[in-house]
Amino acid sequence: MPQIPKISRQMSANPDRLDITKQIERQKMAHNLEEQDGQVAFALRGKPAWHNLANAIFDQEAEISTKEMLDSAKLSNWNVRLEDVAEHIPSTWRNNSENFFVIRDNPFDAGTDVLSVVGSRYKVVQNEDLFAFADNLHDGNPDVKWESAGSLKKGRVVFGSVAIPREMVLDPQGIADTTKLYLIVWTSHDGSVAVQAAITPVRVVCQNTLNLAMRNSKQSFKIRHTQTAEGRILAARQALGLTFQYADEFEKEAQELFQTAFTDKQFSQLINTIYPKPEKDAKGALKKWENKVVLIDELYHNSPTNSTIKGTAWGALNALTERLDYFRSARKSNGEAMFASASGFDAQINSEKNKILKMVKEFAKA
C-alpha cells in the first residue's frame, strides 16, 4: 500500500504549503454566478458567501418573503417563453423541425435572451413557479425560511434554498459539531435539469454539503419539464419525507461515525484505496495524485474545520467531502459545476460522496 507523500514536510521552503488555512482561502473555487453591469443574480441570508458576491444580503433574523428573495436575486419577471424557430428563419428555408427557442426578459437590462433550443414537448417553468413549489413543500411553515437564491450559466439554471428548523449536534456538551438541514430547489431553462428538490445537510464549520443517501428514506424528488403541475405538491411531500424521516436516519448515521475511532493508518489506507497511485505518469498524473492526497491529508490533520473531529470516521468523511466541494478541479474547468457541487445539486459529486461514505464505513469496521 503506497504511503501518502510527505510533500508538505519536504517543501518547507514554501510556508503557504504548510498553512491549510491560507490554502482554504486561496483555493475556494470560482463562483460563476450570472453577472452583468456590476450586479450579480444571487441573494442570501446572513454573512456573505465564500465568493463575497451577492446582489442582496439579508440579516440573519430578517423576514424574507418569496417575492423579496426572487426580486433580490434578479429572478423575478423573466417571462420565460417559447418561440417557434420557424418564425426566425428566412422564408426561403424549409423548416422540417419542431424546435423552439427558450426566450427570457433579461433581469439586468430588460433585453431579450435566447437561453436554449428545445423540442415541442418542452414545458416552461417560471422561476416564480419553482419557488412556489418550495413554498408548498414546507406548507408555508413560518420556521422554514429562505436562505439563498441565484442564477447560473447565464440564466440557464436557477436555484433557491430554505433553512429547515432542524439541527443535528454531535457531542452537544463538548465540541458541539453542528449540521443544519436545508431544502434546495433548482431547475433549468434549457431542458438539461428537471425541476428538483432535495434535503441537504450542511456541516456548519466547513459548509460541506453532505448529500448522502439513507437506506430507509428518500432524499430527492424530480419532476420533468414535460409533466403537468397537477399533483406535484402531494407527491413531492411524500417523496421528500419532510416529516424529518431523512433527518432522523442521517443523524443516527452521523452519530455512529462520530463515535467510531479512525486511526492515521486507516486514513492513509482509505485515501490510497479511493485514489490509488497511478501506474504511469501520463500527463503529470503522478504529480496530480501527490497534490490530491497531500491536500486530503492536510484537510484531515491540520484544517481548522476538522480539528475537533479528526480521529473519527466522521472526520475522515468530512475531510474527503470538503475536498470535493471546495478544492477539486472542476470538470472541463467548469465553474458552474463547482458551484453546483458546493451547493448540493451536482448528481455526479453526490454519487462520489456516497461511495466515499461506503468506503469510510467499510474501513471503520475493519
ABEGO torsion letter per residue (X at the ends): XBBBBAAAAAAAABAAAABAAAAAAAABBBAGBBBBGGBBBBBBBEBBBAAGBBABBBBAABBBBAAAAAAAAGABGAGBBBBBAAAABBAABBBABBBBBBBBBBAAAGBBBBABBBBAABBBBBAAAAAAAAAAAAGGBAABBBABBBBBGGGABBBBBBBBBBBBBBGAABAGBBBBBBBBBBBBAAGABBBBBBBBBBBAAAGBBBBBBBAABBABBBBBAABBABGAAAAAAAAAGAAGAAAAAAAAAAAAAAABBBBAAAAAAAAAAABBBBABBBGGAAAAAAAAAAAAAAAAAABAAAAAABGBAAAAAAAAAAAAAAABBBBGGBAAAAAAAAAGABAAAAAAAAAAAAAAAAAAAX
